[in-house]
Amino acid sequence: MSALVETAPLIGHVVGGQVTTPDGSRTQDVYNPATGQVSGRVLLAEQADVDAAVAAAVTAAESWSQEPVAKRAAVLFALREQIIQHTEELAAIITAEHGKVLADSHGEIARGLEVIEYACGMPQLLKGEYTDQAATGVDVFSFREPLGVVAGITPFNFPAMVPLWMSPMAIATGNAFVLKPSERDPSASLFLARMWKAAGLPDGVFSVVQGDRVAVDALLTHPDIAAVSFVGSTPIAQHVHATATAHGKRVQALGGAKNHAVVLADADLDLAATHLTGAAFGAAGERCMAISVAVVVDEVADALLERLTAAAAKVRVAPGTDPASDMGPVITKASQLRIEEIVSDAVDHGASARFDGRGHTVDGHEDGFFVGPTVLDGVTTDMRAYVEEIFGPVLVVLRVADLTEAIALVNDNPYGNGTALFTSSGDSARTFQRAVNVGMIGINVPIPVPVGWHSFGGWKNSLFGESHIYGPESVRFYTRGKVVTSRWPSSPASAKFHFGRTTSH
């Protein structure tokens, strides 16, 4: 082990409100993607570490679940203020380990804040229903209770936003929450734990276990975990759903994507090209809602490609800390090599690299994990560049005759996360949004991530389980309903014995 690695900071767990670094734990290197250098070492939890975090959460949940909902909401208001005050620090942590530009880091924090703000309204969101005099002297009312201890397993591409899509909703509804973040950029999770504590959250209500599949499977099978929320790749989403469901847990598991943007002949091509450039190359394409496929009507395909190529040439690739940077590196060296391999495969099978980002280097950061913007024309549906989720700054272009063919192409894809349509026709837009088998749709909006008071989630191989994340569906996911039918007779003697329903007249 090099001296640099030996001196790299150790990134631990948060159990019972305290950062822990158990002796003898396995570790994994954490990199700064812009330099290619090790920046830290993250602990990889064993079963015992998960057991300790869950045990602390079980104890904390007993009292937290009994706190008045207004008091829980007050902690959410305080968390919001903590994160606003420390946004610059959190954004710097994200950029250092993920590589995205600071503007993107600020953007993901802002989207996380939306969900916190929605969760601040939990007193309203948890209001039950009441029926007076459902029968003579009988009233019926319903309310929702927390599940207990729930877990969140989150991806590398949004190390702050996705935990903030889960934990505020889980905690505001009265649960304790155990987070297993990505081991590739784990430090944001510790920062969030610090913000929760500063906001007044009792110890143990928010815990962090760092780790790999050992930690994941320990959470999926733990008898004291009632529900699991997951965002990541489709194969792992399938594993999470199957395993946790088999162990009697509620599961919301969001998988991968292959998002199409359809450009019709009547679209504003300058607008479309500008938006597609941002949607394909922003955050180096490492977004489950990134547009990775442009489906273009033949008659405007060449004109759009001219604009896309010109726009790609203007994208400045540099470290995320550079204020002039539009796009930073990808997360790992393995990701860089895989992306370039997929592009080479497409070219070898007949695609044309209209703008080629392979071999991109940045002066002074030659060891960084950089891939330049790439535009591939002539792609077919059997190429790896179309079939696989690339998760990199690559936009593939497919040509179609008309809207009908475009809809068929979108619907034939096994993923159904997000899609977009660029058009000036309201009729085409309405046809498209009703016909596509996709969960989130943008009309002249390239990345249609719903605001925090709606719910986020796709269809087909992009979602396993029935519940979408955050918003109204999240309130239901993290709680279960009770219905009480009550009668208060004026005296015991006045209560009649019934062989039928107790609510009979």
MOQUI-V951457 format. One record per residue. RES is the residue in three letters. SS is DSSP state (h for helix, s for strand, l for the rest). OMEGA is omega as a letter, one per 20 degrees, with the letter a starting at -180 (NA if undefined). D_FIRST is the distance of its C-alpha to the first C-alpha in whole Angstrom. Layout:
BEGIN
RES & SS & OMEGA & D_FIRST
RES & SS & OMEGA & D_FIRST
END
This chain:
BEGIN
MET & l & a & 0
SER & l & r & 4
ALA & h & r & 7
LEU & h & r & 8
VAL & h & a & 6
GLU & h & a & 7
THR & l & a & 10
ALA & l & a & 11
PRO & s & r & 14
LEU & s & a & 15
ILE & s & a & 17
GLY & l & a & 20
HIS & s & r & 23
VAL & s & a & 27
VAL & s & a & 29
GLY & l & r & 32
GLY & l & a & 32
GLN & s & r & 29
VAL & s & a & 25
THR & s & r & 23
THR & l & a & 20
PRO & l & r & 20
ASP & l & r & 18
GLY & l & a & 16
SER & l & r & 16
ARG & s & r & 14
THR & s & r & 12
GLN & s & r & 12
ASP & s & r & 11
VAL & s & a & 14
TYR & s & r & 15
ASN & s & a & 18
PRO & l & a & 20
ALA & l & a & 21
THR & l & a & 19
GLY & l & a & 16
GLN & s & r & 13
VAL & s & r & 11
SER & s & a & 14
GLY & s & r & 13
ARG & s & a & 12
VAL & s & r & 15
LEU & s & r & 16
LEU & s & a & 18
ALA & l & r & 21
GLU & l & r & 22
GLN & h & a & 26
ALA & h & r & 27
ASP & h & r & 25
VAL & h & r & 28
ASP & h & a & 30
ALA & h & r & 30
ALA & h & a & 30
VAL & h & r & 33
ALA & h & r & 35
ALA & h & r & 35
ALA & h & r & 36
VAL & h & r & 39
THR & h & a & 40
ALA & h & a & 40
ALA & h & a & 42
GLU & h & a & 45
SER & h & a & 46
TRP & h & a & 44
SER & l & a & 46
GLN & l & r & 49
GLU & l & r & 49
PRO & l & a & 52
VAL & h & r & 50
ALA & h & r & 51
LYS & h & r & 49
ARG & h & r & 46
ALA & h & r & 47
ALA & h & r & 47
VAL & h & r & 43
LEU & h & r & 43
PHE & h & r & 45
ALA & h & r & 43
LEU & h & r & 40
ARG & h & a & 41
GLU & h & r & 42
GLN & h & a & 38
ILE & h & r & 37
ILE & h & a & 39
GLN & h & a & 38
HIS & l & a & 35
THR & h & a & 35
GLU & h & a & 33
GLU & h & r & 30
LEU & h & r & 30
ALA & h & r & 30
ALA & h & r & 27
ILE & h & a & 25
ILE & h & a & 26
THR & h & a & 26
ALA & h & a & 22
GLU & h & r & 21
HIS & h & r & 23
GLY & l & a & 24
LYS & l & a & 28
VAL & l & a & 30
LEU & h & r & 31
ALA & h & r & 35
ASP & h & r & 34
SER & h & r & 32
HIS & h & a & 35
GLY & h & a & 37
GLU & h & r & 35
ILE & h & r & 35
ALA & h & r & 39
ARG & h & r & 39
GLY & h & r & 38
LEU & h & r & 40
GLU & h & a & 43
VAL & h & r & 42
ILE & h & a & 42
GLU & h & r & 45
TYR & h & a & 47
ALA & h & r & 45
CYS & l & r & 47
GLY & l & a & 50
MET & h & r & 50
PRO & h & r & 53
GLN & h & a & 55
LEU & h & a & 52
LEU & l & r & 53
LYS & l & r & 57
GLY & l & a & 58
GLU & s & a & 62
TYR & s & r & 65
THR & s & r & 68
ASP & s & r & 71
GLN & s & r & 74
ALA & s & r & 72
ALA & s & a & 75
THR & l & r & 78
GLY & l & a & 76
VAL & s & r & 73
ASP & s & r & 70
VAL & s & r & 67
PHE & s & a & 63
SER & s & r & 60
PHE & s & a & 56
ARG & s & a & 53
GLU & s & r & 50
PRO & s & a & 46
LEU & l & a & 45
GLY & l & r & 42
VAL & s & r & 39
VAL & s & a & 37
ALA & s & r & 34
GLY & s & r & 33
ILE & s & a & 30
THR & l & a & 29
PRO & l & a & 28
PHE & l & a & 25
ASN & l & r & 28
PHE & l & a & 30
PRO & l & r & 27
ALA & l & a & 30
MET & h & a & 33
VAL & h & r & 33
PRO & h & r & 32
LEU & h & r & 35
TRP & h & a & 37
MET & h & a & 37
SER & h & r & 37
PRO & h & r & 40
MET & h & r & 42
ALA & h & a & 41
ILE & h & r & 41
ALA & h & r & 44
THR & l & r & 46
GLY & l & r & 45
ASN & l & r & 42
ALA & s & a & 38
PHE & s & r & 35
VAL & s & a & 32
LEU & s & r & 30
LYS & s & a & 27
PRO & l & r & 25
SER & l & r & 23
GLU & l & a & 19
ARG & l & r & 19
ASP & l & a & 21
PRO & l & a & 21
SER & h & r & 22
ALA & h & a & 26
SER & h & r & 26
LEU & h & r & 25
PHE & h & r & 28
LEU & h & r & 30
ALA & h & r & 30
ARG & h & r & 31
MET & h & r & 34
TRP & h & a & 35
LYS & h & r & 35
ALA & h & r & 37
ALA & l & r & 39
GLY & l & r & 41
LEU & l & r & 39
PRO & l & r & 39
ASP & l & r & 36
GLY & l & a & 35
VAL & l & r & 37
PHE & s & a & 34
SER & s & r & 30
VAL & s & r & 27
VAL & l & r & 25
GLN & l & r & 22
GLY & l & a & 20
ASP & l & a & 21
ARG & h & r & 24
VAL & h & r & 24
ALA & h & r & 25
VAL & h & a & 27
ASP & h & r & 29
ALA & h & r & 29
LEU & h & a & 31
LEU & h & a & 33
THR & h & a & 34
HIS & l & a & 35
PRO & l & a & 38
ASP & l & r & 38
ILE & l & a & 37
ALA & l & a & 40
ALA & s & a & 39
VAL & s & r & 36
SER & s & a & 36
PHE & s & r & 34
VAL & s & a & 33
GLY & l & a & 31
SER & l & a & 31
THR & h & r & 34
PRO & h & a & 33
ILE & h & r & 31
ALA & h & r & 34
GLN & h & r & 36
HIS & h & r & 34
VAL & h & a & 34
HIS & h & a & 38
ALA & h & a & 38
THR & h & a & 36
ALA & h & r & 37
THR & h & r & 41
ALA & h & r & 41
HIS & l & r & 40
GLY & l & a & 43
LYS & l & r & 41
ARG & s & a & 42
VAL & s & r & 40
GLN & s & a & 40
ALA & s & a & 37
LEU & s & a & 37
GLY & l & a & 36
GLY & l & a & 35
ALA & l & r & 38
LYS & l & a & 39
ASN & s & a & 41
HIS & s & r & 45
ALA & s & a & 46
VAL & s & r & 50
VAL & s & a & 52
LEU & l & a & 56
ALA & l & a & 58
ASP & l & a & 59
ALA & l & r & 56
ASP & l & a & 55
LEU & h & r & 53
ASP & h & r & 52
LEU & h & a & 51
ALA & h & a & 49
ALA & h & r & 47
THR & h & a & 46
HIS & h & r & 45
LEU & h & r & 44
THR & h & r & 41
GLY & h & a & 40
ALA & h & a & 40
ALA & h & a & 38
PHE & h & r & 35
GLY & h & a & 35
ALA & h & a & 32
ALA & h & r & 31
GLY & h & a & 33
GLU & l & r & 30
ARG & l & r & 33
CYS & l & r & 35
MET & l & r & 38
ALA & l & r & 37
ILE & s & r & 40
SER & s & r & 39
VAL & s & r & 42
ALA & s & r & 45
VAL & s & a & 48
VAL & s & r & 51
VAL & s & a & 55
ASP & h & a & 56
GLU & h & r & 58
VAL & h & a & 56
ALA & h & a & 52
ASP & h & r & 53
ALA & h & r & 53
LEU & h & a & 51
LEU & h & r & 48
GLU & h & r & 49
ARG & h & r & 48
LEU & h & r & 45
THR & h & r & 44
ALA & h & r & 45
ALA & h & r & 43
ALA & h & a & 40
ALA & h & a & 40
LYS & h & a & 41
VAL & l & a & 37
ARG & l & a & 35
VAL & s & a & 31
ALA & l & r & 29
PRO & l & a & 26
GLY & l & r & 28
THR & l & r & 28
ASP & l & a & 31
PRO & l & a & 34
ALA & l & a & 36
SER & l & r & 33
ASP & l & a & 35
MET & s & r & 32
GLY & l & a & 28
PRO & l & r & 25
VAL & l & a & 25
ILE & l & a & 22
THR & l & r & 19
LYS & h & r & 19
ALA & h & r & 20
SER & h & r & 23
GLN & h & a & 24
LEU & h & a & 24
ARG & h & r & 26
ILE & h & a & 29
GLU & h & r & 29
GLU & h & r & 30
ILE & h & r & 32
VAL & h & r & 34
SER & h & r & 34
ASP & h & r & 36
ALA & h & r & 38
VAL & h & r & 39
ASP & h & a & 39
HIS & l & r & 42
GLY & l & r & 44
ALA & l & r & 43
SER & s & r & 43
ALA & s & a & 40
ARG & s & r & 43
PHE & s & a & 40
ASP & l & a & 36
GLY & l & r & 33
ARG & l & r & 31
GLY & l & a & 29
HIS & l & r & 29
THR & l & r & 27
VAL & l & a & 27
ASP & l & a & 28
GLY & l & a & 25
HIS & l & a & 23
GLU & l & r & 22
ASP & l & r & 19
GLY & l & a & 20
PHE & l & a & 22
PHE & l & r & 25
VAL & l & a & 28
GLY & l & r & 32
PRO & l & a & 35
THR & s & r & 36
VAL & s & a & 40
LEU & s & r & 41
ASP & s & r & 45
GLY & l & r & 46
VAL & l & r & 44
THR & l & a & 45
THR & l & r & 45
ASP & l & a & 43
MET & l & r & 40
ARG & h & a & 37
ALA & h & r & 37
TYR & h & a & 40
VAL & h & a & 39
GLU & l & r & 35
GLU & l & a & 34
ILE & l & a & 32
PHE & l & r & 31
GLY & l & a & 31
PRO & l & a & 33
VAL & s & r & 35
LEU & s & r & 39
VAL & s & a & 41
VAL & s & r & 45
LEU & s & a & 47
ARG & s & r & 51
VAL & s & a & 54
ALA & l & a & 58
ASP & l & a & 58
LEU & h & a & 57
THR & h & r & 58
GLU & h & r & 56
ALA & h & r & 53
ILE & h & r & 53
ALA & h & r & 53
LEU & h & r & 50
VAL & h & a & 48
ASN & h & r & 50
ASP & h & a & 49
ASN & l & a & 45
PRO & l & r & 43
TYR & s & r & 42
GLY & s & a & 44
ASN & l & a & 42
GLY & s & r & 44
THR & s & a & 46
ALA & s & r & 48
LEU & s & r & 51
PHE & s & a & 52
THR & l & r & 56
SER & l & a & 59
SER & l & r & 61
GLY & h & r & 62
ASP & h & r & 63
SER & h & r & 60
ALA & h & a & 58
ARG & h & r & 59
THR & h & a & 60
PHE & h & a & 56
GLN & h & r & 55
ARG & h & a & 57
ALA & h & a & 56
VAL & l & r & 52
ASN & l & a & 50
VAL & l & a & 48
GLY & l & a & 47
MET & s & a & 46
ILE & s & r & 49
GLY & s & r & 49
ILE & s & a & 52
ASN & l & r & 51
VAL & l & a & 48
PRO & l & a & 45
ILE & l & a & 43
PRO & l & r & 45
VAL & l & a & 43
PRO & l & r & 45
VAL & l & a & 46
GLY & l & a & 45
TRP & l & r & 48
HIS & l & r & 48
SER & l & a & 46
PHE & s & r & 43
GLY & l & a & 43
GLY & l & r & 43
TRP & s & r & 45
LYS & s & a & 45
ASN & l & r & 41
SER & l & a & 40
LEU & s & r & 41
PHE & s & a & 41
GLY & l & a & 43
GLU & l & a & 46
SER & l & r & 45
HIS & l & a & 44
ILE & s & a & 41
TYR & l & a & 42
GLY & h & a & 46
PRO & h & a & 49
GLU & h & r & 47
SER & h & r & 45
VAL & h & a & 47
ARG & h & a & 48
PHE & h & a & 45
TYR & l & r & 44
THR & s & r & 47
ARG & s & a & 50
GLY & s & r & 54
LYS & s & r & 57
VAL & s & a & 60
VAL & s & r & 63
THR & s & a & 66
SER & s & r & 68
ARG & s & r & 72
TRP & l & a & 74
PRO & l & a & 77
SER & l & r & 80
SER & l & a & 80
PRO & h & a & 79
ALA & h & a & 83
SER & h & a & 83
ALA & l & a & 80
LYS & l & r & 81
PHE & l & a & 80
HIS & l & r & 78
PHE & l & a & 78
GLY & l & a & 76
ARG & l & r & 74
THR & l & r & 73
THR & l & a & 74
SER & l & a & 77
HIS & l & NA & 80
END
